[in-house]
Amino acid sequence: MDPRRLLIFRTVVRNGSIGAGARELGWTQPAVSQHLAALEKEVGTQLLLRSSSGVTPTEAGHRLSIHAESIAAQLHAAEEELADITALRRGRVRFATFPSAAAVFLPPALARMSEVAPKVEVSFAELEPPDAIPALLDNELDLAMVFRYGCTDIDAEGTLEWTPLLEDRVLAILPREHPRAEDPELTLADLAKENWIAGCERCRANLVARAREAGFTPRIRHSTDDATVVQRLITHGAGVALLPDITLEASPSDQVVVRALPELVPRTIGLINRRGALSIPAVAALRDALVAETSERAVEAALI
């Protein structure tokens, strides 16, 4: 049964005549009559009794008009709900990011969202990039903030839309008592004989790649994604590590020495989403909040 014809039938019944229904619809009377005839043919019975004074529903027509009213009400509710979503009066975004970005960027971005879209619900999961990517591909997330190094394999991630946000410096972390801790000529190659503490999959790959370029293979003794644990291990002489700037901001420590080395290149932090997801107003609103937050940070960093 054609829903459009049901709504035309409803309009005619509510107005009491084909002519009045046609005027409300903005159609010609013959066009409305053709749709009504097609509807009666479709249902297999007469729906309206026609007279010079107008139309009266038959018993079947009366029953059908009740269903038509229900359908019209549901369509109106759908229009209102979609209007609310479009106007950011409601909606939901499923978001994920890695721990340090969650600590540094997510709280102020949510504060921005509460100002521009207070009725939009943002759910959050803490995921490293290799876990966030399949979650996006499986439609378990709408948006994710991830990071990439120059050596990062992005085959699966390459099927998603990518919005770069900012460059995040990678720094060498040494114990305070290290003999080269304050040496202005320190290079990565000078740390070739140290024990190393490695982090997540992508961070470990970056450590190995940078070390290889410097002419050595890092002797990785410990592995942890927890920046606080990394720095505590370094404080107690367990080794050295590479940590990004944002990770240090999220988990600061005054018990270690932080050094920028010439061989270390920054990682890129950005957003990924399924193609077309940014056309959803709530998803675009969160993206805009994260872009604004990271852009402000980039400007502040440039002024330092």
N, C-alpha and C positions, 0 to 999 in steps of 0.2 A: 504494500500500500504506500503510495507516494505521500510523504509527510507534508510536502508543500500543498498538495490538494486538500489535505485534511485541514490545514490552517486557512485556506481559502473558504472551505465549507464552513468552518467555525465563524469566520468573519461575516459570511452571508447570514447564518442563523442568528448571530448576535444583532445584526442590523434589521432583520425581518424582511429583506428583499434583496434580489440580485443587484438591482441598480444602486441601492445604498451601500451594499458591500463593495461593489466595484468602485464607487467614489472613495471609500475609505482606503482601498488598496491602491487607488490611482490607476486603475486599469479600465479598459472598455468593458461594457456589459457583455458583448458577445464572447470576449476572451474568458470572462469568468464563467459564463454558461458552458463553454467548451470544457473547462476544467471540471465543473460539476458533473457534466455528462460522462466524462472519462472516469471520474471517481465512482459514479453509480455503476458503470460498466465493470469497473475493477472489483467492487464488492458484490456485484451480482444482484442488486436489489435497488428499488427506488428509495431515495433518501429525503426528497423534498416534494411537498404538494404545492404546485404553483397556482396562483390565482391573480386576479387583477389587483388585489390589495397587498400582494406580497407572497412570501413562502412560509410554509409550516412544515416542520420536520415530521416525517413518518415515525413509527415506533423505532425502526432501525436507525433512522436519522437522529432521533433523540438520544439513543444509546451511543451512537458514534460521536455526537457532539460532546458528550461527557468525556469521552476519551480524548477528543481533540482539545478540550479545555485543559486536561491534564498534561498533554504533550506541550501545549503552549506555555503552561506554567513552568515545566521543566526546561524548556528552551530559554525562557526569560531568566530562570535561575542560573543557567549555564552562562548566559551573556553577562549577568551581573558578576559571577565568579571570575570570568575571564577579564572583565573590566577591572576588578579588584587586583588581579595579578598584574595586569598591564600597568596599572597606576601604582604598583608596589604597596597596595593596601594589604596584601597577603602574599604568600609564596614561601618556598622552602629551597634552600641551597645546601647540598651535601658537599662539604669541603674537607680537604686533608692537606697536611703539610708535615715537614720534618720538625723535630723538637725545637731547635734553636729559632727557626722562623716562627713557630707557634708562639714562642715566648716574646719575640721582639716585634713581630708585625701583626699577629692576629688580634691582640687586645685593642690597639688603637684603631685597627680597621673595623672591628665590631662596634667601637664607639662611633665611628663615622656612619656605619650602617644604621645605628639606632637613631641618628639624626635624620637621615634621608629616607629610610625605609623601616620604621620601627616595628611594623607588623610582619616583616619577613623573618622567617626562622632560619638560622644558620646552624646546622649540625656539624660537628668537628670530629675528625679522627686523626690521630698522630701516626703518620706513615712515612717511611723513607721512600725515595723515588721508585725503587724497584717494586715496591708493594702498591704504591699509588697508581702506577701505570695500568696494571691489570684490573684494578678496581674501577678505573675510568672506562676501560674498554668493555668491562662487564656491566656497565651502567649502575655501579654501586656508588659512584661519586659524580658530581657535576663539574667540579673545579678542584685543581690541586696545585700547590706551590711546590716546585722541585728545584734542584740545582744540577748543573752540568759542569764537568771539567772538559778541558780540551780533548782528553782521552776517552771520554764517556761514550759508550756504545748506545746509540739512541734508535736502534732499528724499530722496536715496538713503539717507542715514544714518538717516532717520526710520523705515525699515522694520525697523531693528534695535533690540534692547533697549539702553537707555542707563542706566548707573549713574553719576551725578555723584559725584566724589570730593572736589575742592577748588577754591577760587578762587585763581588765579595772577595776581598784580599785573603790570600792564604799565607799564614805566618808560621815561623818556626818557634817552638816552645821548648825552653831549656831550663834546667834547675839553676837557681841563683848562684850556686857554688861552682858551676861549670867553668873551666878555665878560659873558654872562649866566649862566655856569655856577653861580655861588653866589647868584644873585639869588632871594630868598625869594618874590618876586612873579611869578616866571616862569610863563608859561602856554604852551600849545601854539601859540596864535596868534602868540606872539613868535618862533616858529621858522619862520614862513611863508616867509621868503626863503632859508632854508638849503637846501643840497643834502641829499637823503635817501638812505639805504641801506635797501632793502627786502629782506624775507626770503621765506618760502614763500608759497604762494598765499593762505592764510587770513590770514597776518600782513600781507601787502601790502594785502589787502582791508580789514583793520582800520585800517591806517595811513591809507588813502584816506578811509574813512568818518569817522574821528575828525578828520582835517584838514578835511574838508568841513563838519563841524559847527562847526569853529573858524573857518570862513570862507575857507579857501584850498585850493588843489590842490597837493599836495606835488610838488616837482621831484625825481623819483627818478633818481639818476645811476648807482647801482650796485645790483646784486641778487645776494644770496648767502644760502644757508641756514646757512652756517658762522658761528657766533657769534664765534669767535676772529678770523676774517677781518673781520667787522663792526667789532669793537673795534680791531683794528689799523688799519683804514681811518680810523676816527674819530680815533685817536691821531695819525695823520699828516695830519689836516685835510681828509679827503675828504668829510665831511658829518656828519650826525647820524642817529639811528635810534631806534626803539622796540624794546625787548627785554623779554620776560617775566622775572619773578624767577627761575624755575627754570632758564631758559637761562643767566642770569648765575651761578647757583650751579654749573651744570655746566661753564661756561667763564669763571671769574672773571678780572678784570683790574683792577689798581690804577692803570692809565694813563688811565682815563676817569672822567667824573663821571656819577653815576647820580642821576636826579631823579624824584620822584613828582609828577606834575602833576594838577591837579583834574579835567581833562577826560578823563583816561585811566581806562577801566573795566577790571576784570580779565577774563581769559578763564577759562573753566571747563574743567577737566581731568576726564575721566571714562572709563569703560569701555564698549565696545560689543561685542555678540555676537549671533549668530543666535538667534531666539526658541527657547527650550527648551534651549539649550546649557548653561545653568547647572545643569541637572539631572544633568549628567555630573559625577561626584565630583571628578575631577582638575581640570576647568575651574573648578568652584566653589572648590576649594582655592586655586588661584592667584588667583582673584578676591578671596577672603578675605584672602590675604596682602597684596595690593595695597591693599585697603581699610584694613587695619590699619596699613600703612606710611604711607599718606597721612593717615589720621586722626591718627596721632601727630604728624605734621608740622603739621597744622592746629592741634592743641592747643598745640604749642610756639610757633607763630606768634602765637597769641592771647595768650600769656603775655609776649611781648616788648613 
